[in-house]
Amino acid sequence: MNARVKTPDTVAWHLQGNWAPVLDEIDAGPLTVTGEIPRELVGDYVRAGMNPRSGHSDHWFAGTGMLHSVRLADGQAHYRNRFVRTPYYDGDLTLMGGMFDPAASPANTNIIRHAGHMLALEETHLPWAVDSDLNTLGAHTFGGVLNSSMTAHPRQCPVTGELLFFGYQLAKAPYLTYYRVDAAGVMVEAEPIDLPNPVMMHDWNVTRNHVVFMDLPVVFDLKAAMRGEPPLAFRREAGARLGVMKRNGAGGQVRWFEINPCYVFHPVNAYEEGDTIVIHVCRQEHAMAGGFENLYGGEATTGRLWRWTIDLAKGTAKEEQIDDVAADFPRVNDSLVGLKARFGYTASLNAKAPSLTLGQYLYKYDLGSGARITRDFGASSRLGEPIFVAREGATAEDEGWVMALSHDEATDESRLTILNAQDFNGAPAATITMPRRIPYGAHGNWMPT
């Protein structure tokens, strides 16, 4: 397995504490539950994360993908975790080691389901299909059409059932390509988009009729890499733009709107209102200012809630900060992705920490007023991405539950908490104790059955 030995004073932050990987795969349950799991919740909460199987990786992004699943049914919970067995796993690769093989994905960032396929995602490679028991099935190419990267943040349209996504590449043009897949899983559109620079475009925005690309200045520089300098870095002089394109049949025609240089890992949601497009984002002043190794570090590199308003008639983009607390990993009710949603849910970050550090709070935002409800889990708790699950037959946007994985740094115990979204600060509906610690990871979803 090419294990690497690190002395304690050289262990990177993403390999310490609960960032460190777990190296075995287990099945366990029924799990200990405090409270009562709502009987309406039948399905799987599945989350992806970086989990280097050798115990070492050169960068947080470089860890082999592991999926963690909590299956809920009949008021009980069962846990399962599995590596995603791609060529990246087989070779125990680094990011550079898998860079030129589209199939060599770490598959470590997100997990979605569309048209009957569960896809484990990472943004510079092909998606990988897994089954409901987390067994790896193979690279997914949409019938042989996709042969390069797919973002880890596609959007499924709640109106049409389409899956919308993009792929970026750093080594050659086109640096960006837009894709549209119909509700049955058939690729119906692929459009190259002209960009002046190869940029790391981690996420994007969709509305009912448009997509909005974020051309932000985390730029790839091959010459710098050849000089031994960071290949990806924040380069303010490259500028920042929002690119608006029609979702269907636009032929790659994009209208660009300049904004102040910044970085956004994750938007909250976007929607159209007349001639305007409104986007809520977790905006940070910069990212990777010291190069690729320094993803986060201090106030300027943690997200805050902002609103961007693009006026298509006037050709302008307005930028407004909504809140000043550090927050990221945002979600809305999935039935309102690309439509006007009132509520957004985020996890807190520690803006004082020298590296990415999750916080003890979850936030529920009223996106219209900017009002925030803060849910405090206690000083030793670290919360991950909050996922909203709607109650069947709900008549209100927030009628349902918020699920989030947490880890208690004091007890080394991981939990899945289920909150009543309409009683955000009330007693949890259920707290499920995991049979082992679950390392901090990235994104996940609820897969109802």
PLY file of the C-alpha trace (Angstrom):
ply
format ascii 1.0
element vertex 449
property float x
property float y
property float z
element edge 448
property int vertex1
property int vertex2
end_header
0.00 0.00 0.00
3.05 2.30 -0.12
2.46 3.45 3.46
4.38 6.54 4.44
5.68 7.26 7.91
5.33 10.79 9.26
6.81 12.09 12.47
4.35 13.97 14.73
5.77 17.42 14.02
5.29 16.99 10.24
1.75 15.63 10.16
-0.47 17.95 8.14
-3.69 19.36 9.60
-5.85 17.18 7.34
-4.34 14.03 8.89
-4.72 15.03 12.55
-7.53 14.38 15.02
-10.85 13.65 13.39
-9.49 14.64 9.97
-7.36 11.49 10.09
-8.64 8.55 8.00
-10.26 5.35 9.19
-8.84 2.37 7.36
-11.43 -0.37 7.82
-14.89 -0.95 6.38
-17.64 -2.05 8.75
-21.37 -2.69 8.99
-23.07 -1.99 12.31
-26.54 -1.64 13.79
-29.05 -1.12 15.05
-27.38 1.98 16.46
-28.04 3.76 19.74
-30.71 6.45 19.35
-31.60 9.23 21.74
-35.11 10.46 21.01
-37.05 8.88 18.16
-36.21 8.67 14.47
-39.26 9.96 12.55
-41.04 6.99 10.97
-41.45 8.96 7.74
-37.67 8.89 7.24
-36.96 5.76 5.22
-33.77 5.82 3.19
-30.05 6.50 3.38
-28.09 9.51 4.53
-24.84 9.17 2.54
-21.79 11.41 2.84
-18.48 11.42 0.95
-15.10 12.31 2.36
-11.34 12.29 1.83
-9.85 9.19 3.45
-6.32 8.25 2.28
-6.08 4.47 2.61
-2.31 4.55 3.15
-2.90 6.88 6.10
-1.13 9.72 4.30
-1.93 12.23 1.57
-0.04 15.30 0.40
-3.19 17.47 0.37
-6.70 17.32 1.83
-8.12 17.02 -1.69
-5.90 13.99 -2.37
-7.45 11.45 0.01
-9.11 8.37 -1.49
-12.90 8.64 -1.36
-14.85 6.89 1.37
-18.64 6.84 1.62
-20.43 6.72 4.97
-24.08 5.66 5.01
-26.71 5.69 7.77
-29.76 3.71 6.70
-33.02 4.69 8.43
-36.10 2.49 8.47
-38.76 1.53 11.02
-37.27 3.94 13.54
-33.88 2.20 13.49
-30.48 3.13 12.08
-27.68 1.03 10.57
-24.21 2.22 9.53
-21.96 1.18 6.65
-18.75 2.65 5.18
-16.92 1.72 1.98
-14.00 2.99 -0.09
-14.81 3.89 -3.70
-12.65 1.46 -5.66
-11.40 3.47 -8.63
-7.93 3.32 -10.26
-7.00 6.06 -7.78
-7.76 3.64 -4.93
-6.00 0.75 -6.67
-2.80 2.72 -7.14
-2.95 4.68 -3.87
-2.30 7.76 -6.01
-1.55 11.40 -5.36
-3.46 14.18 -7.09
-0.72 14.48 -9.71
-0.57 10.69 -10.09
-4.17 10.57 -11.23
-4.23 13.87 -13.11
-4.02 12.52 -16.67
-6.40 9.57 -16.37
-10.04 10.77 -16.38
-11.12 7.55 -14.67
-8.56 7.83 -11.83
-10.88 9.76 -9.53
-10.49 9.93 -5.78
-14.33 10.14 -5.79
-14.16 11.92 -2.45
-16.28 15.08 -2.55
-19.99 14.40 -3.10
-22.53 11.66 -3.72
-25.75 12.19 -5.70
-28.53 10.12 -7.23
-30.03 10.82 -10.66
-31.99 8.65 -13.10
-31.44 5.61 -10.89
-27.66 6.05 -10.66
-25.75 6.90 -7.48
-22.61 8.82 -8.47
-19.55 9.52 -6.32
-17.98 12.78 -7.50
-14.73 14.75 -7.48
-14.28 17.74 -9.72
-11.36 16.84 -11.99
-12.37 13.31 -13.09
-15.26 11.18 -14.28
-18.04 10.28 -11.84
-18.12 6.77 -10.39
-21.30 4.75 -9.93
-22.00 2.85 -6.72
-25.01 0.81 -5.63
-27.24 1.38 -2.61
-24.94 -0.82 -0.49
-21.97 1.37 -1.52
-20.37 -1.28 -3.75
-18.37 0.30 -6.61
-19.85 -0.36 -10.07
-17.58 1.60 -12.42
-16.92 4.92 -14.11
-20.09 6.58 -15.42
-19.85 8.23 -18.84
-23.52 8.89 -19.69
-23.47 6.30 -22.45
-19.92 7.02 -23.57
-20.51 10.76 -24.12
-18.56 12.16 -21.16
-14.81 11.61 -21.38
-13.47 14.28 -19.03
-14.24 15.91 -15.71
-17.57 16.47 -13.97
-18.02 18.95 -11.15
-18.72 17.64 -7.68
-21.61 20.14 -7.55
-24.16 19.33 -10.26
-27.72 20.61 -9.86
-30.86 18.56 -10.41
-33.73 20.75 -11.59
-36.84 20.18 -9.44
-39.07 21.20 -12.35
-37.66 19.22 -15.30
-35.66 16.52 -13.51
-32.62 17.44 -15.63
-29.11 17.13 -14.24
-27.04 20.23 -15.04
-23.29 20.28 -14.56
-19.98 21.55 -15.88
-16.46 20.24 -16.12
-13.23 22.21 -16.02
-9.73 21.30 -17.11
-6.48 23.06 -16.40
-4.00 21.74 -18.95
-5.69 22.76 -22.22
-8.63 24.64 -23.69
-11.57 24.58 -23.53
-11.08 25.23 -19.84
-14.81 24.88 -19.19
-17.62 22.76 -20.67
-21.34 22.88 -19.83
-23.48 19.71 -19.84
-27.21 19.02 -19.65
-28.60 15.54 -18.99
-32.32 14.81 -19.26
-34.45 13.21 -16.54
-33.83 9.75 -18.01
-30.05 10.17 -17.75
-29.34 10.89 -21.43
-26.81 13.61 -22.31
-28.61 16.16 -24.50
-26.21 19.11 -24.52
-22.47 19.71 -24.21
-21.16 23.23 -24.81
-17.53 24.42 -24.58
-17.23 27.79 -22.81
-14.42 30.21 -23.62
-12.40 31.33 -20.57
-9.21 33.44 -20.65
-7.55 31.47 -17.84
-7.68 27.92 -16.47
-9.40 28.41 -13.11
-10.51 26.12 -10.31
-14.29 26.47 -10.58
-15.47 24.45 -7.61
-19.19 25.28 -7.79
-21.71 27.34 -9.76
-25.33 28.52 -9.87
-28.49 27.55 -11.74
-31.90 29.19 -12.08
-35.06 28.10 -13.88
-33.79 29.36 -17.25
-30.10 30.19 -16.77
-26.81 28.93 -15.43
-24.27 31.29 -13.86
-20.57 30.44 -13.95
-18.12 31.94 -11.45
-14.84 32.88 -13.15
-12.88 33.64 -9.97
-9.12 34.12 -9.70
-7.84 30.81 -8.33
-5.74 30.29 -11.46
-3.58 27.41 -12.69
-0.09 28.40 -13.86
1.94 25.62 -15.49
5.08 27.75 -15.71
4.90 28.46 -11.98
4.52 24.74 -11.31
7.62 24.03 -13.43
9.52 26.56 -11.30
8.47 24.67 -8.18
5.91 27.30 -7.20
2.26 26.58 -6.34
0.41 25.58 -9.54
-2.91 26.94 -8.21
-3.03 30.25 -6.40
-5.24 33.29 -5.88
-4.19 35.83 -8.49
-6.23 39.00 -7.93
-4.98 40.58 -11.14
-6.93 37.97 -13.14
-10.18 39.63 -12.04
-13.55 38.06 -11.27
-16.70 37.65 -13.38
-20.12 36.05 -13.31
-21.15 34.45 -16.59
-24.87 34.14 -17.39
-25.95 31.65 -20.04
-29.30 30.24 -21.10
-29.72 26.69 -19.80
-30.90 25.24 -23.12
-29.31 25.62 -26.52
-27.24 28.72 -25.85
-24.36 27.55 -28.02
-21.85 28.62 -25.40
-22.91 32.27 -25.58
-22.28 33.85 -22.17
-22.85 37.39 -20.84
-20.14 38.35 -18.38
-20.57 40.69 -15.39
-17.50 41.91 -13.50
-17.41 41.71 -9.70
-14.75 42.40 -7.09
-12.09 39.66 -6.89
-13.04 37.05 -4.30
-13.60 33.31 -4.01
-16.69 31.20 -3.43
-16.47 27.51 -2.71
-20.24 27.14 -2.28
-23.30 29.18 -3.27
-26.52 28.81 -1.29
-29.02 29.12 -4.15
-30.00 31.31 -7.12
-33.28 32.38 -8.70
-34.78 34.73 -11.29
-37.00 37.69 -10.48
-38.06 39.61 -13.59
-34.91 40.82 -15.33
-32.71 40.05 -12.34
-30.89 36.98 -11.10
-30.38 36.83 -7.33
-27.61 34.63 -5.95
-26.75 33.98 -2.30
-23.20 32.77 -1.76
-20.71 32.05 1.02
-18.13 34.57 -0.18
-14.56 34.89 1.05
-12.06 37.62 0.28
-9.56 35.20 -1.16
-8.43 31.58 -1.14
-5.03 29.96 -1.46
-3.24 33.29 -1.13
-0.14 31.34 -0.18
-0.73 28.70 -2.83
-2.59 25.43 -3.13
-1.43 24.12 0.24
-3.13 27.00 2.09
-6.83 26.48 1.40
-7.94 28.30 4.52
-6.32 30.38 7.19
-7.98 33.24 8.99
-10.76 35.76 8.49
-10.25 36.53 4.81
-10.39 32.87 3.77
-13.68 31.87 5.42
-17.06 32.45 3.83
-19.74 34.93 4.85
-23.26 35.21 3.48
-23.45 37.65 0.55
-26.06 38.44 -2.07
-25.27 39.15 -5.70
-27.98 40.71 -7.89
-27.43 40.61 -11.64
-29.60 43.04 -13.60
-29.82 41.63 -17.12
-31.55 44.75 -18.48
-29.04 47.23 -17.05
-25.99 45.00 -17.45
-24.92 45.42 -13.81
-24.02 43.21 -10.85
-24.61 44.43 -7.28
-22.75 42.92 -4.31
-24.05 43.03 -0.71
-22.82 41.40 2.48
-25.75 39.93 4.45
-24.06 38.58 7.59
-20.65 38.68 9.24
-20.42 35.22 10.85
-18.16 32.66 9.18
-20.32 30.06 7.47
-20.15 27.61 4.59
-21.47 24.23 3.37
-24.89 25.76 2.57
-28.07 23.95 1.54
-31.70 24.74 0.76
-34.82 22.61 0.31
-33.93 20.63 -2.84
-37.40 21.25 -4.29
-36.40 24.93 -4.58
-32.96 24.61 -6.18
-32.88 27.30 -8.86
-36.14 28.78 -7.58
-36.82 31.39 -4.90
-36.19 29.80 -1.50
-36.80 31.63 1.75
-34.56 29.51 3.96
-30.91 28.46 3.75
-28.94 26.28 6.17
-25.18 26.49 6.77
-22.48 25.16 9.06
-20.18 27.48 10.99
-16.42 27.78 10.51
-13.74 28.98 12.93
-12.39 32.09 11.23
-9.54 32.42 13.73
-8.00 29.02 13.00
-4.87 28.59 10.84
-6.50 25.82 8.76
-10.01 24.63 7.88
-11.80 24.21 11.22
-15.48 23.40 11.56
-17.47 25.16 14.26
-20.04 24.31 16.92
-23.05 25.96 15.25
-25.60 25.38 12.54
-27.37 28.41 11.08
-30.83 28.78 9.58
-31.10 31.92 7.45
-34.11 33.83 6.24
-32.58 34.75 2.90
-35.03 37.59 2.34
-34.45 39.47 5.57
-31.00 38.15 6.42
-32.21 37.04 9.87
-30.26 34.15 11.36
-31.18 31.47 13.89
-28.12 29.94 15.58
-28.15 26.38 16.87
-25.34 25.77 19.39
-24.18 22.16 19.78
-21.61 22.93 22.48
-17.99 24.04 22.53
-16.50 20.59 21.81
-18.78 19.82 18.86
-17.84 20.25 15.20
-20.69 20.30 12.70
-20.67 19.34 9.04
-23.00 20.20 6.15
-26.69 20.49 7.14
-29.01 18.65 4.75
-32.71 19.53 4.56
-35.19 16.67 4.10
-38.77 17.67 3.36
-41.69 15.94 5.02
-43.87 14.13 2.48
-46.88 16.30 1.65
-45.34 19.39 3.29
-47.18 22.66 2.76
-44.42 24.93 4.14
-40.89 25.30 2.76
-39.26 24.40 6.09
-41.64 21.58 7.04
-39.19 18.73 7.47
-35.89 17.93 9.08
-32.27 19.07 9.05
-29.70 16.27 9.26
-26.07 16.89 10.13
-23.09 14.81 11.14
-21.13 16.09 14.11
-18.08 15.02 16.05
-17.41 15.65 19.73
-13.74 16.52 20.17
-13.96 15.81 23.91
-15.37 12.29 23.67
-14.15 11.38 20.15
-17.72 10.38 19.33
-19.56 11.03 16.05
-23.32 11.51 15.80
-26.02 12.11 13.24
-28.53 14.64 14.56
-32.03 15.05 13.13
-33.62 18.42 13.89
-37.17 19.65 13.31
-36.43 22.46 10.85
-39.40 24.53 12.08
-38.18 24.21 15.68
-34.51 24.72 14.91
-33.47 25.36 18.52
-35.80 22.79 20.06
-34.92 19.30 21.25
-33.61 17.11 18.40
-36.06 14.60 16.99
-33.24 12.07 17.26
-29.52 11.85 17.91
-27.90 8.71 16.51
-24.55 7.65 17.96
-22.20 6.25 15.34
-20.37 2.99 16.01
-17.04 4.67 15.25
-15.75 8.16 14.62
-16.51 9.46 11.15
-13.70 11.70 9.84
-14.64 15.22 8.80
-15.52 15.17 5.14
-17.28 17.02 2.40
-20.82 16.66 1.04
-23.70 14.23 1.11
-27.37 13.72 0.40
-30.52 12.00 1.56
-31.55 9.08 -0.67
-35.17 8.15 0.11
-36.39 4.61 -0.61
0 1
1 2
2 3
3 4
4 5
5 6
6 7
7 8
8 9
9 10
10 11
11 12
12 13
13 14
14 15
15 16
16 17
17 18
18 19
19 20
20 21
21 22
22 23
23 24
24 25
25 26
26 27
27 28
28 29
29 30
30 31
31 32
32 33
33 34
34 35
35 36
36 37
37 38
38 39
39 40
40 41
41 42
42 43
43 44
44 45
45 46
46 47
47 48
48 49
49 50
50 51
51 52
52 53
53 54
54 55
55 56
56 57
57 58
58 59
59 60
60 61
61 62
62 63
63 64
64 65
65 66
66 67
67 68
68 69
69 70
70 71
71 72
72 73
73 74
74 75
75 76
76 77
77 78
78 79
79 80
80 81
81 82
82 83
83 84
84 85
85 86
86 87
87 88
88 89
89 90
90 91
91 92
92 93
93 94
94 95
95 96
96 97
97 98
98 99
99 100
100 101
101 102
102 103
103 104
104 105
105 106
106 107
107 108
108 109
109 110
110 111
111 112
112 113
113 114
114 115
115 116
116 117
117 118
118 119
119 120
120 121
121 122
122 123
123 124
124 125
125 126
126 127
127 128
128 129
129 130
130 131
131 132
132 133
133 134
134 135
135 136
136 137
137 138
138 139
139 140
140 141
141 142
142 143
143 144
144 145
145 146
146 147
147 148
148 149
149 150
150 151
151 152
152 153
153 154
154 155
155 156
156 157
157 158
158 159
159 160
160 161
161 162
162 163
163 164
164 165
165 166
166 167
167 168
168 169
169 170
170 171
171 172
172 173
173 174
174 175
175 176
176 177
177 178
178 179
179 180
180 181
181 182
182 183
183 184
184 185
185 186
186 187
187 188
188 189
189 190
190 191
191 192
192 193
193 194
194 195
195 196
196 197
197 198
198 199
199 200
200 201
201 202
202 203
203 204
204 205
205 206
206 207
207 208
208 209
209 210
210 211
211 212
212 213
213 214
214 215
215 216
216 217
217 218
218 219
219 220
220 221
221 222
222 223
223 224
224 225
225 226
226 227
227 228
228 229
229 230
230 231
231 232
232 233
233 234
234 235
235 236
236 237
237 238
238 239
239 240
240 241
241 242
242 243
243 244
244 245
245 246
246 247
247 248
248 249
249 250
250 251
251 252
252 253
253 254
254 255
255 256
256 257
257 258
258 259
259 260
260 261
261 262
262 263
263 264
264 265
265 266
266 267
267 268
268 269
269 270
270 271
271 272
272 273
273 274
274 275
275 276
276 277
277 278
278 279
279 280
280 281
281 282
282 283
283 284
284 285
285 286
286 287
287 288
288 289
289 290
290 291
291 292
292 293
293 294
294 295
295 296
296 297
297 298
298 299
299 300
300 301
301 302
302 303
303 304
304 305
305 306
306 307
307 308
308 309
309 310
310 311
311 312
312 313
313 314
314 315
315 316
316 317
317 318
318 319
319 320
320 321
321 322
322 323
323 324
324 325
325 326
326 327
327 328
328 329
329 330
330 331
331 332
332 333
333 334
334 335
335 336
336 337
337 338
338 339
339 340
340 341
341 342
342 343
343 344
344 345
345 346
346 347
347 348
348 349
349 350
350 351
351 352
352 353
353 354
354 355
355 356
356 357
357 358
358 359
359 360
360 361
361 362
362 363
363 364
364 365
365 366
366 367
367 368
368 369
369 370
370 371
371 372
372 373
373 374
374 375
375 376
376 377
377 378
378 379
379 380
380 381
381 382
382 383
383 384
384 385
385 386
386 387
387 388
388 389
389 390
390 391
391 392
392 393
393 394
394 395
395 396
396 397
397 398
398 399
399 400
400 401
401 402
402 403
403 404
404 405
405 406
406 407
407 408
408 409
409 410
410 411
411 412
412 413
413 414
414 415
415 416
416 417
417 418
418 419
419 420
420 421
421 422
422 423
423 424
424 425
425 426
426 427
427 428
428 429
429 430
430 431
431 432
432 433
433 434
434 435
435 436
436 437
437 438
438 439
439 440
440 441
441 442
442 443
443 444
444 445
445 446
446 447
447 448
